[in-house]
Amino acid sequence: APAADAAMSAAHASGDKTAQRVSPILFALVLLFAVFASAVTALPQHFPGMAELYGQAGVGATMLSLCMIANSGGKIIFGSLVDRICNRLATIVYSALVLVSILMLLFFRGPQSLVIAAVMYGLCYSLGTVAITMFTRDTFGLENYGKTYPAISLGGSIANAVFSSAVGFMYDFSGGYASSLVMLGALLVGSAVIVVYVYAQKARA
């Protein structure tokens, strides 16, 4: 996204500036956001199995393919939204859309509903990539971006790997995906709450 690229370029260019102290609490919250947002991206690889479980095996591959298309297109749109309405609002809008898709996957089993939900769910990848980049920049400033982002990004990558396995284990234990969907929905809500709280704290500072 243009906004994310600009943030990283500016952060690199300002590397010789004296960085201000990073608040441990804010760092922990942004890291937690990265963990939660990246965890949500662990589900799409299970779409074919989910479709088969729901008796709609024929749309499993379509769900995954369209989700990946939404992944690419969603990042471009997200970057444009950041430029126009700010990262906080863009993140909230995308979180709401992904939450709707989770509810659809929980309660609707028809092929059309599953495909629509998969497309909407593909927006989660923007939260796990561009939103983390912009949230880090907005919270710590360009002077601290290079110091904080690598650890935050690593935390998100680890979370994706852990939760990819966790969804599979939860399926083996429960025989379904409902528990995983509820868990990921809760993490998504948690990530949105963190965004609202941190930006509110920054506005008061």
N, C-alpha and C positions, 0 to 999 in steps of 0.2 A: 504494500500500500504506500502511496506517496507520503503520507504523514509519518508512517513508521520509518521509511527510508530517510526522511529528513531528520528525524530524531536521532537515528544512529549516526548519520554523517555529522551532525552538529555536535553530538557527544564526543565523537572522535576528534573533531577539530578543537574542542575545548578541553582536551585532556591535560593541557599544561596549567589549567586554572586550579587554584586552591580549593579543594572540595570541602564543603561544610560537613559537620557531623551528621551522620545518618541515625535517625531515631530507631532504636532496636524494636520498638513497638510497631512503628509503621513498616519497618522491614519485614517483621513477622507477619503482619497482615497482608502485605503485598505478596509475600511468598505463599501464604495460605490461599490467596486468590488464585495464584498460578497453579497450585496443587489441585484446587477444586475445579477450575476451568479446564485443566488438562485431563483430569479424571473423567470429565463428561465426554471427552473425545474417544474414550475407550469402547463405547458401545457399537458403533457402526459395523465393525468387523463381524459382529454377531447377528447382523440383520438376516443373512440367509438362514441361519438356524432358527431365528425368531419366526420368520415367515413360514418355515416348515412346521414349527410347533403350532402355529395358528391355522394350519391347513391351507396355506397359501404359498406353497413351495415355488410356484411358478413366478412369483414376483420378487423372490429373494435377491436374485442377481440384479434386477432392475432397481430395487431399493438401494443397494450398495452403490451402483453406478451413478444414479441420480444424486445420491448423497455426496459423492465425490465431486460431481459437477457443481453442486451448491457450495461445496467447500471452496472451490476456486473462485467462483463468481461472488460468493459471499464476502470474501476478503477484499475484493475490489470495491464492492458497495460499502463495506464497513469503513475502509479508508476514506471514501468520499463523505460518509456521514461524520466521521471524526473531524474532517476539515470544515464541515458545515454546522454541526450542532454540538461538537465536543465529544471526547471519549466517554465521559460519564453517561451521557444520554444514549449514545450509540450502544454501549455495553448493556444498558438496561433494556433497550428495545430488543436487541438480539437475545438476551437472556429470557425475556418474556416469550419470544417466538419459539425458542428451543423448549421452554417449559410446556408450551401448548403442544408441541410435538410429542413430548413425553406422555402427556395426558392422553393424546390420541393413541399412542402405542399401548397404553394401559387398558383403554376402554373400547377401542374400535378394532375389529379384526377383518374387515372387508379389504379386498385388494387395493381399491382406490385410496382408502383411508391410510393404509400402510405406506403406499407410495408417496402420498402428500406429506405424511409425517416424516418419512425418510428425507425428503427434500428439505423440509424445515429444519430437521435435526442437523443437516450438513452445515448450518450456520454456526454450530458450536466450535468449529475449527478456527473461526475468526476470534472467538473468545480465548482459545488456547494459544493463539499466536499474536495477532496484531494488538488485541486488547491488553495483553500482558506487557507488550513493548510500550504502548502508550501510557498505561497505568504507571509503570515504573518511571518513565520520563516525567510525567506530571507530578508524581509524588516526591521524587528525590531531586529533580532538576537535571539539567544536562551535565552539570559539573560532577554529579555523583552517579550518572547513568552507567558509565563503564565499570564502576566499582560494584554496583548492586545487581545489574541485569544478569551477568553470567550465573551467579548463584541462584537467582530466581528462575531463570530459564532451565537450569539443571534440575531444580526441584519439580518443575512442571513435567520434564521429560521422564523423571523417575516415577512420578504419579501416574502418567499414562501407561507405563509398563506394568506397574503394580495393579492398577485397576483393570487393565485388559485381562489379566489373569484372574482377578477377583470376580469379575462378571462371570467367567467360565466356572469358577468354583461355586459361586452362588447358584448357578444353573444346575450343576451336578447335585448340590445339596437340596435344592427346593423343587427341582423339576420344571422350572419356569423362569421367566425373566421379570416377573412383577417386583420381586424384592430388589433387583438391580435397578429397575426403573425408578422405584421410590427413593432408593439411596442416591442415585445420580440427580434426581429432581431436587432432593434436599441439599446436595452439594451446590447445585446451580443457584438455588435461592440464597444459600450462604454466601456464595461469591458475589451476588448482586448486593447483598446487605453490606459486605465489606467495602465494595465500591462506593456506595452511598455514604457510609460512615467516614471513610478516609477522605473523600473529597469535601465532606462537611467540615472535618477537622482542619483541612488545609485552608478552607475559606475563612475559618475563624482565626487562623494564625496571623 
